[in-house]
Amino acid sequence: MSTHDAPATDEDRLEEVRESLVERDTMITEVWRRVEEIAGDVDALASNQTAMSLIIEHLVEDIDEEESAAVEVALRPWTRMPRTRQDWLDLVAWVDEMSAAHSLAEMPVCWPAHEQLVLELDAARAAWNVAVARHQKTVSDAMWSWYSYVWTPLRARLAAWDRCRNGHIADPVGALTGMEFLPPIADALVSSTT
């Protein structure tokens, strides 16, 4: 080996070390950039998770309220079961208040004698109670939805109610299901229960 080769070799090694250091610095810089990027993603996810947790908590509260209201409504003896005097007084008070508040001339005074109207009015009142409870807790579109999807169609049905315009006319007797029209499999089930 000549002395001339030795300095070149050291220089070559030094260059290799420099290149290696530059390469390592580049890798470290890239890794650090990626760590910062991931940290930003984690922060965003944590922020989104907090927001989602609040939304879910709010939805659960709404569901709990709706279920409570639904249970309360379900416990009342409407839907063709005997009604107490208080049941009637509560429904009459609500109907009269809504009629007065909205100048509801299309409400037939004999509505308590028409089961269809009684059921529809009680359903509207139940939905009203849920909307009011929601609105009192937090301002929402619950009241607007009630007016749009319950009250407006109910008023249209009341306006189309021609039966008692010139005095009360009793409801026709509802037809019962013709058992002879049940398919054979259902017929066998009916005969086994009797």
Contacts in CASP RR format, 6 or more apart in sequence:
PFRMAT RR
TARGET T0000
AUTHOR 0000-0000-0000
METHOD contacts of the structure
MODEL  1
MSTHDAPATDEDRLEEVRESLVERDTMITEVWRRVEEIAGDVDALASNQT
AMSLIIEHLVEDIDEEESAAVEVALRPWTRMPRTRQDWLDLVAWVDEMSA
AHSLAEMPVCWPAHEQLVLELDAARAAWNVAVARHQKTVSDAMWSWYSYV
WTPLRARLAAWDRCRNGHIADPVGALTGMEFLPPIADALVSSTT
61 137 0 8 1.000
62 134 0 8 1.000
65 130 0 8 1.000
65 133 0 8 1.000
65 134 0 8 1.000
65 137 0 8 1.000
66 130 0 8 1.000
69 126 0 8 1.000
69 129 0 8 1.000
69 130 0 8 1.000
69 133 0 8 1.000
70 130 0 8 1.000
72 129 0 8 1.000
73 126 0 8 1.000
73 129 0 8 1.000
76 87 0 8 1.000
77 83 0 8 1.000
77 84 0 8 1.000
77 87 0 8 1.000
78 87 0 8 1.000
78 118 0 8 1.000
78 119 0 8 1.000
78 122 0 8 1.000
79 119 0 8 1.000
80 115 0 8 1.000
88 112 0 8 1.000
91 118 0 8 1.000
91 121 0 8 1.000
91 122 0 8 1.000
91 125 0 8 1.000
92 112 0 8 1.000
94 121 0 8 1.000
94 125 0 8 1.000
94 128 0 8 1.000
95 107 0 8 1.000
95 111 0 8 1.000
95 121 0 8 1.000
95 125 0 8 1.000
98 104 0 8 1.000
98 128 0 8 1.000
99 107 0 8 1.000
102 151 0 8 1.000
102 155 0 8 1.000
104 155 0 8 1.000
104 158 0 8 1.000
106 155 0 8 1.000
106 158 0 8 1.000
106 159 0 8 1.000
106 161 0 8 1.000
107 158 0 8 1.000
108 114 0 8 1.000
108 117 0 8 1.000
108 158 0 8 1.000
108 161 0 8 1.000
108 163 0 8 1.000
108 164 0 8 1.000
108 168 0 8 1.000
110 164 0 8 1.000
110 167 0 8 1.000
110 168 0 8 1.000
111 117 0 8 1.000
111 118 0 8 1.000
111 121 0 8 1.000
112 118 0 8 1.000
113 168 0 8 1.000
113 170 0 8 1.000
113 171 0 8 1.000
114 163 0 8 1.000
114 164 0 8 1.000
114 171 0 8 1.000
115 171 0 8 1.000
116 171 0 8 1.000
117 158 0 8 1.000
117 161 0 8 1.000
120 154 0 8 1.000
120 157 0 8 1.000
121 154 0 8 1.000
123 150 0 8 1.000
124 150 0 8 1.000
124 151 0 8 1.000
124 154 0 8 1.000
127 146 0 8 1.000
127 150 0 8 1.000
128 146 0 8 1.000
128 150 0 8 1.000
130 142 0 8 1.000
131 142 0 8 1.000
131 143 0 8 1.000
131 145 0 8 1.000
131 146 0 8 1.000
132 142 0 8 1.000
132 143 0 8 1.000
134 140 0 8 1.000
134 142 0 8 1.000
135 142 0 8 1.000
135 143 0 8 1.000
163 169 0 8 1.000
163 171 0 8 1.000
179 187 0 8 1.000
179 190 0 8 1.000
182 190 0 8 1.000
END
